[in-house]
Amino acid sequence: MITDLEQRIIYEKDGLLVVDKPYDLPSTGRQLDDDDCLQYWLIQRHGSMVWAVHQLDADTSGVNLFVTEKKLVKYYKGLLEQTQADKQYLALVHGIPTWGKCEERSRIGKLDERNLGIHPEGKTAHSQFEALGSANDFSLIKAKIFTGRTHQIRIHLSHLGHPLVGEEWYCDPPCTTHKRQALHCYKIHLPQTGQTFMASLAEDLKQWAQNQGLNKYIVAFLGL
């Protein structure tokens, strides 16, 4: 059960429900009665069906869009898929990038039955990364995605040699430096409707960043 669900509601109006998703909980489950997902608890709160507009990995926290009317799923999905939509993440990664900004367009596809990765015949994927600061061989990265491939940020950052802190799948050996992958969706801006939704960096990531001397970059970036 999510004990602070009400405090996590960012926006609720005209059928759109925006939530600051906690980590260790996927956006949706395999079935509607699966209580191990955010959708289930939103349905319980709303008293009727709620649909996810987009998915965040279980361990990724931050801005997550849902709707309370089925017809709105297609509408908001369409807005998110347009190139002018602004979907931004903060990531804590291994290493110090040699670049200030980086455009990554490597295709993402199945390497085998179970694993995704960079594949020349995969689907097109476009990510933009900006290094915000480094300390103790770790860095704070702003990530912006223009496509929505599964695990896109995780795969692209690993491909660039900077896997996420806490990354288990795309880091060899798996990273156990933090209890979950250090990725947070902090902002979604829909210029088509003039709406901007933001979620402050999750407390566990703030604390980890502070312990590594990265907190000043978070403060500077967020204007705190």
C-alpha positions as CSV (number, residue, x, y, z in Angstrom):
1,M,0.0,0.0,0.0
2,I,1.2,3.6,-0.7
3,T,0.8,5.4,2.5
4,D,1.5,8.9,1.0
5,L,-0.5,8.6,-2.2
6,E,-2.5,11.9,-1.6
7,Q,0.8,13.8,-1.2
8,R,2.0,12.3,-4.4
9,I,-0.8,13.7,-6.6
10,I,0.7,16.5,-8.7
11,Y,-2.3,17.3,-10.8
12,E,-5.9,16.1,-11.1
13,K,-8.3,17.8,-13.5
14,D,-10.4,17.1,-16.5
15,G,-9.7,13.4,-16.5
16,L,-5.9,13.8,-16.2
17,L,-4.2,12.4,-13.1
18,V,-0.5,13.1,-12.7
19,V,1.4,11.3,-9.9
20,D,4.9,11.4,-8.4
21,K,5.5,7.7,-8.7
22,P,7.5,6.1,-5.9
23,Y,10.3,3.6,-6.7
24,D,9.9,-0.1,-6.2
25,L,6.5,0.0,-7.8
26,P,5.7,-0.4,-11.6
27,S,3.2,1.9,-13.3
28,T,0.9,-1.0,-14.1
29,G,0.6,-4.7,-13.3
30,R,-0.2,-7.8,-15.2
31,Q,-3.9,-7.7,-14.0
32,L,-6.2,-5.0,-12.6
33,D,-6.3,-6.7,-9.2
34,D,-2.5,-6.7,-8.9
35,D,-1.8,-4.5,-5.9
36,D,1.9,-4.4,-6.7
37,C,1.5,-1.4,-9.1
38,L,0.6,2.3,-8.9
39,Q,-2.4,1.8,-11.2
40,Y,-4.1,-0.5,-8.7
41,W,-3.9,2.1,-5.9
42,L,-5.1,4.9,-8.1
43,I,-8.2,2.7,-9.1
44,Q,-8.9,2.1,-5.4
45,R,-8.6,5.8,-4.7
46,H,-10.7,6.9,-7.7
47,G,-13.4,4.2,-7.2
48,S,-13.3,3.3,-10.9
49,M,-11.0,2.5,-13.8
50,V,-7.8,4.5,-14.3
51,W,-5.4,4.1,-17.3
52,A,-1.7,4.7,-17.6
53,V,-0.6,7.0,-20.4
54,H,3.0,5.9,-20.2
55,Q,5.1,3.5,-18.2
56,L,8.0,4.1,-15.8
57,D,10.1,1.2,-14.7
58,A,9.4,-0.1,-11.2
59,D,12.6,1.4,-9.9
60,T,12.2,4.7,-11.7
61,S,10.5,7.4,-9.7
62,G,8.9,10.7,-10.8
63,V,6.2,12.2,-13.0
64,N,3.7,9.5,-14.3
65,L,0.6,10.4,-16.3
66,F,-2.7,8.5,-15.9
67,V,-6.3,9.3,-17.1
68,T,-9.7,8.5,-15.7
69,E,-11.4,8.3,-19.1
70,K,-10.3,5.7,-21.7
71,K,-10.6,8.1,-24.7
72,L,-8.0,10.3,-23.1
73,V,-5.3,7.6,-23.3
74,K,-4.8,8.0,-27.1
75,Y,-5.0,11.8,-26.8
76,Y,-2.2,12.1,-24.2
77,K,-0.1,9.3,-25.7
78,G,-0.2,11.3,-28.9
79,L,1.0,14.4,-27.1
80,L,3.8,12.6,-25.5
81,E,5.0,11.0,-28.7
82,Q,5.2,14.4,-30.6
83,T,8.7,15.7,-30.9
84,Q,7.9,19.0,-29.1
85,A,6.9,17.1,-25.9
86,D,9.6,17.7,-23.3
87,K,10.3,14.6,-21.1
88,Q,13.3,15.1,-18.8
89,Y,15.0,12.9,-16.3
90,L,17.8,13.2,-13.8
91,A,20.2,10.3,-13.6
92,L,23.1,9.5,-11.3
93,V,25.8,7.5,-13.3
94,H,29.2,6.0,-13.0
95,G,32.2,7.9,-14.4
96,I,32.9,11.4,-15.6
97,P,31.7,12.1,-19.2
98,T,34.2,13.7,-21.6
99,W,31.3,15.6,-23.1
100,G,29.1,18.5,-21.9
101,K,26.2,17.5,-24.1
102,C,25.6,14.3,-26.1
103,E,23.1,13.2,-28.7
104,E,22.7,9.4,-28.7
105,R,20.8,7.7,-31.5
106,S,21.8,4.1,-31.4
107,R,19.0,1.7,-32.2
108,I,17.5,-0.5,-29.5
109,G,16.3,-4.0,-30.1
110,K,16.2,-7.6,-28.8
111,L,19.6,-9.2,-28.4
112,D,18.0,-12.5,-27.6
113,E,14.6,-13.7,-26.2
114,R,15.2,-12.0,-22.8
115,N,17.6,-9.1,-23.3
116,L,17.4,-5.7,-24.9
117,G,20.4,-3.6,-26.1
118,I,22.0,-1.7,-28.9
119,H,21.1,-3.5,-32.1
120,P,21.7,-2.3,-35.7
121,E,18.2,-3.6,-36.8
122,G,16.4,-2.3,-33.7
123,K,14.0,0.5,-33.4
124,T,15.1,4.1,-33.7
125,A,15.9,5.8,-30.4
126,H,16.9,9.3,-29.7
127,S,18.2,10.6,-26.3
128,Q,20.0,13.8,-25.3
129,F,22.3,13.9,-22.3
130,E,23.8,16.8,-20.5
131,A,26.5,16.5,-17.7
132,L,25.6,18.7,-14.8
133,G,28.5,17.9,-12.4
134,S,30.8,15.2,-11.2
135,A,32.4,14.0,-7.9
136,N,34.1,10.9,-6.7
137,D,33.9,9.3,-10.2
138,F,30.1,9.7,-10.3
139,S,28.1,12.2,-12.3
140,L,24.7,13.9,-12.3
141,I,23.1,13.7,-15.8
142,K,20.1,15.4,-17.3
143,A,18.4,13.1,-19.8
144,K,15.8,14.1,-22.4
145,I,14.2,11.5,-24.6
146,F,12.5,12.1,-28.0
147,T,11.4,8.5,-28.4
148,G,10.0,6.1,-25.8
149,R,11.8,2.8,-26.2
150,T,11.8,0.3,-23.3
151,H,14.8,1.1,-21.0
152,Q,16.0,3.7,-23.5
153,I,17.9,5.9,-21.0
154,R,19.4,2.9,-19.2
155,I,20.6,1.3,-22.4
156,H,21.9,4.5,-24.0
157,L,23.8,5.6,-20.9
158,S,25.4,2.1,-20.5
159,H,26.4,2.2,-24.2
160,L,28.1,5.5,-23.6
161,G,30.1,3.9,-20.8
162,H,28.1,5.6,-18.0
163,P,25.7,3.1,-16.6
164,L,23.2,4.2,-13.9
165,V,24.1,3.9,-10.3
166,G,22.2,0.9,-9.1
167,E,21.9,-0.6,-12.6
168,E,21.4,-4.4,-12.5
169,W,20.7,-5.3,-16.2
170,Y,22.9,-3.0,-18.3
171,C,26.0,-2.9,-16.1
172,D,28.6,-5.7,-15.9
173,P,29.0,-6.6,-13.1
174,P,25.6,-5.3,-11.8
175,C,25.9,-2.2,-9.7
176,T,25.1,-2.6,-6.0
177,T,26.2,0.9,-5.0
178,H,22.6,1.9,-4.5
179,K,19.4,-0.1,-3.8
180,R,17.7,0.9,-7.1
181,Q,18.6,2.4,-10.4
182,A,19.2,6.1,-9.9
183,L,16.7,7.5,-12.5
184,H,13.9,10.0,-11.8
185,C,11.5,11.6,-14.2
186,Y,11.5,15.2,-12.9
187,K,9.6,17.0,-15.6
188,I,7.1,16.6,-18.4
189,H,6.1,19.6,-20.4
190,L,3.3,19.5,-23.0
191,P,3.6,22.7,-25.0
192,Q,0.5,21.7,-27.0
193,T,-1.6,22.3,-23.9
194,G,0.7,24.6,-22.0
195,Q,1.0,22.1,-19.1
196,T,4.1,21.4,-17.1
197,F,4.4,18.8,-14.4
198,M,7.4,18.4,-12.1
199,A,8.4,16.1,-9.3
200,S,11.2,16.9,-6.9
201,L,14.1,14.4,-7.0
202,A,13.3,11.4,-4.8
203,E,14.7,11.6,-1.2
204,D,16.8,8.4,-1.5
205,L,18.5,9.8,-4.6
206,K,19.0,13.2,-2.9
207,Q,20.6,11.5,0.0
208,W,22.9,9.4,-2.1
209,A,24.0,12.4,-4.2
210,Q,24.7,14.4,-1.1
211,N,26.9,11.6,0.3
212,Q,28.9,11.6,-2.9
213,G,29.3,15.4,-3.0
214,L,26.8,15.9,-5.9
215,N,24.1,17.7,-4.0
216,K,25.4,21.2,-5.0
217,Y,24.8,20.3,-8.7
218,I,21.2,19.3,-7.9
219,V,20.6,22.5,-6.0
220,A,22.1,24.6,-8.8
221,F,20.1,22.8,-11.5
222,L,16.8,22.9,-9.8
223,G,17.3,26.4,-8.5
224,L,16.8,25.5,-4.9
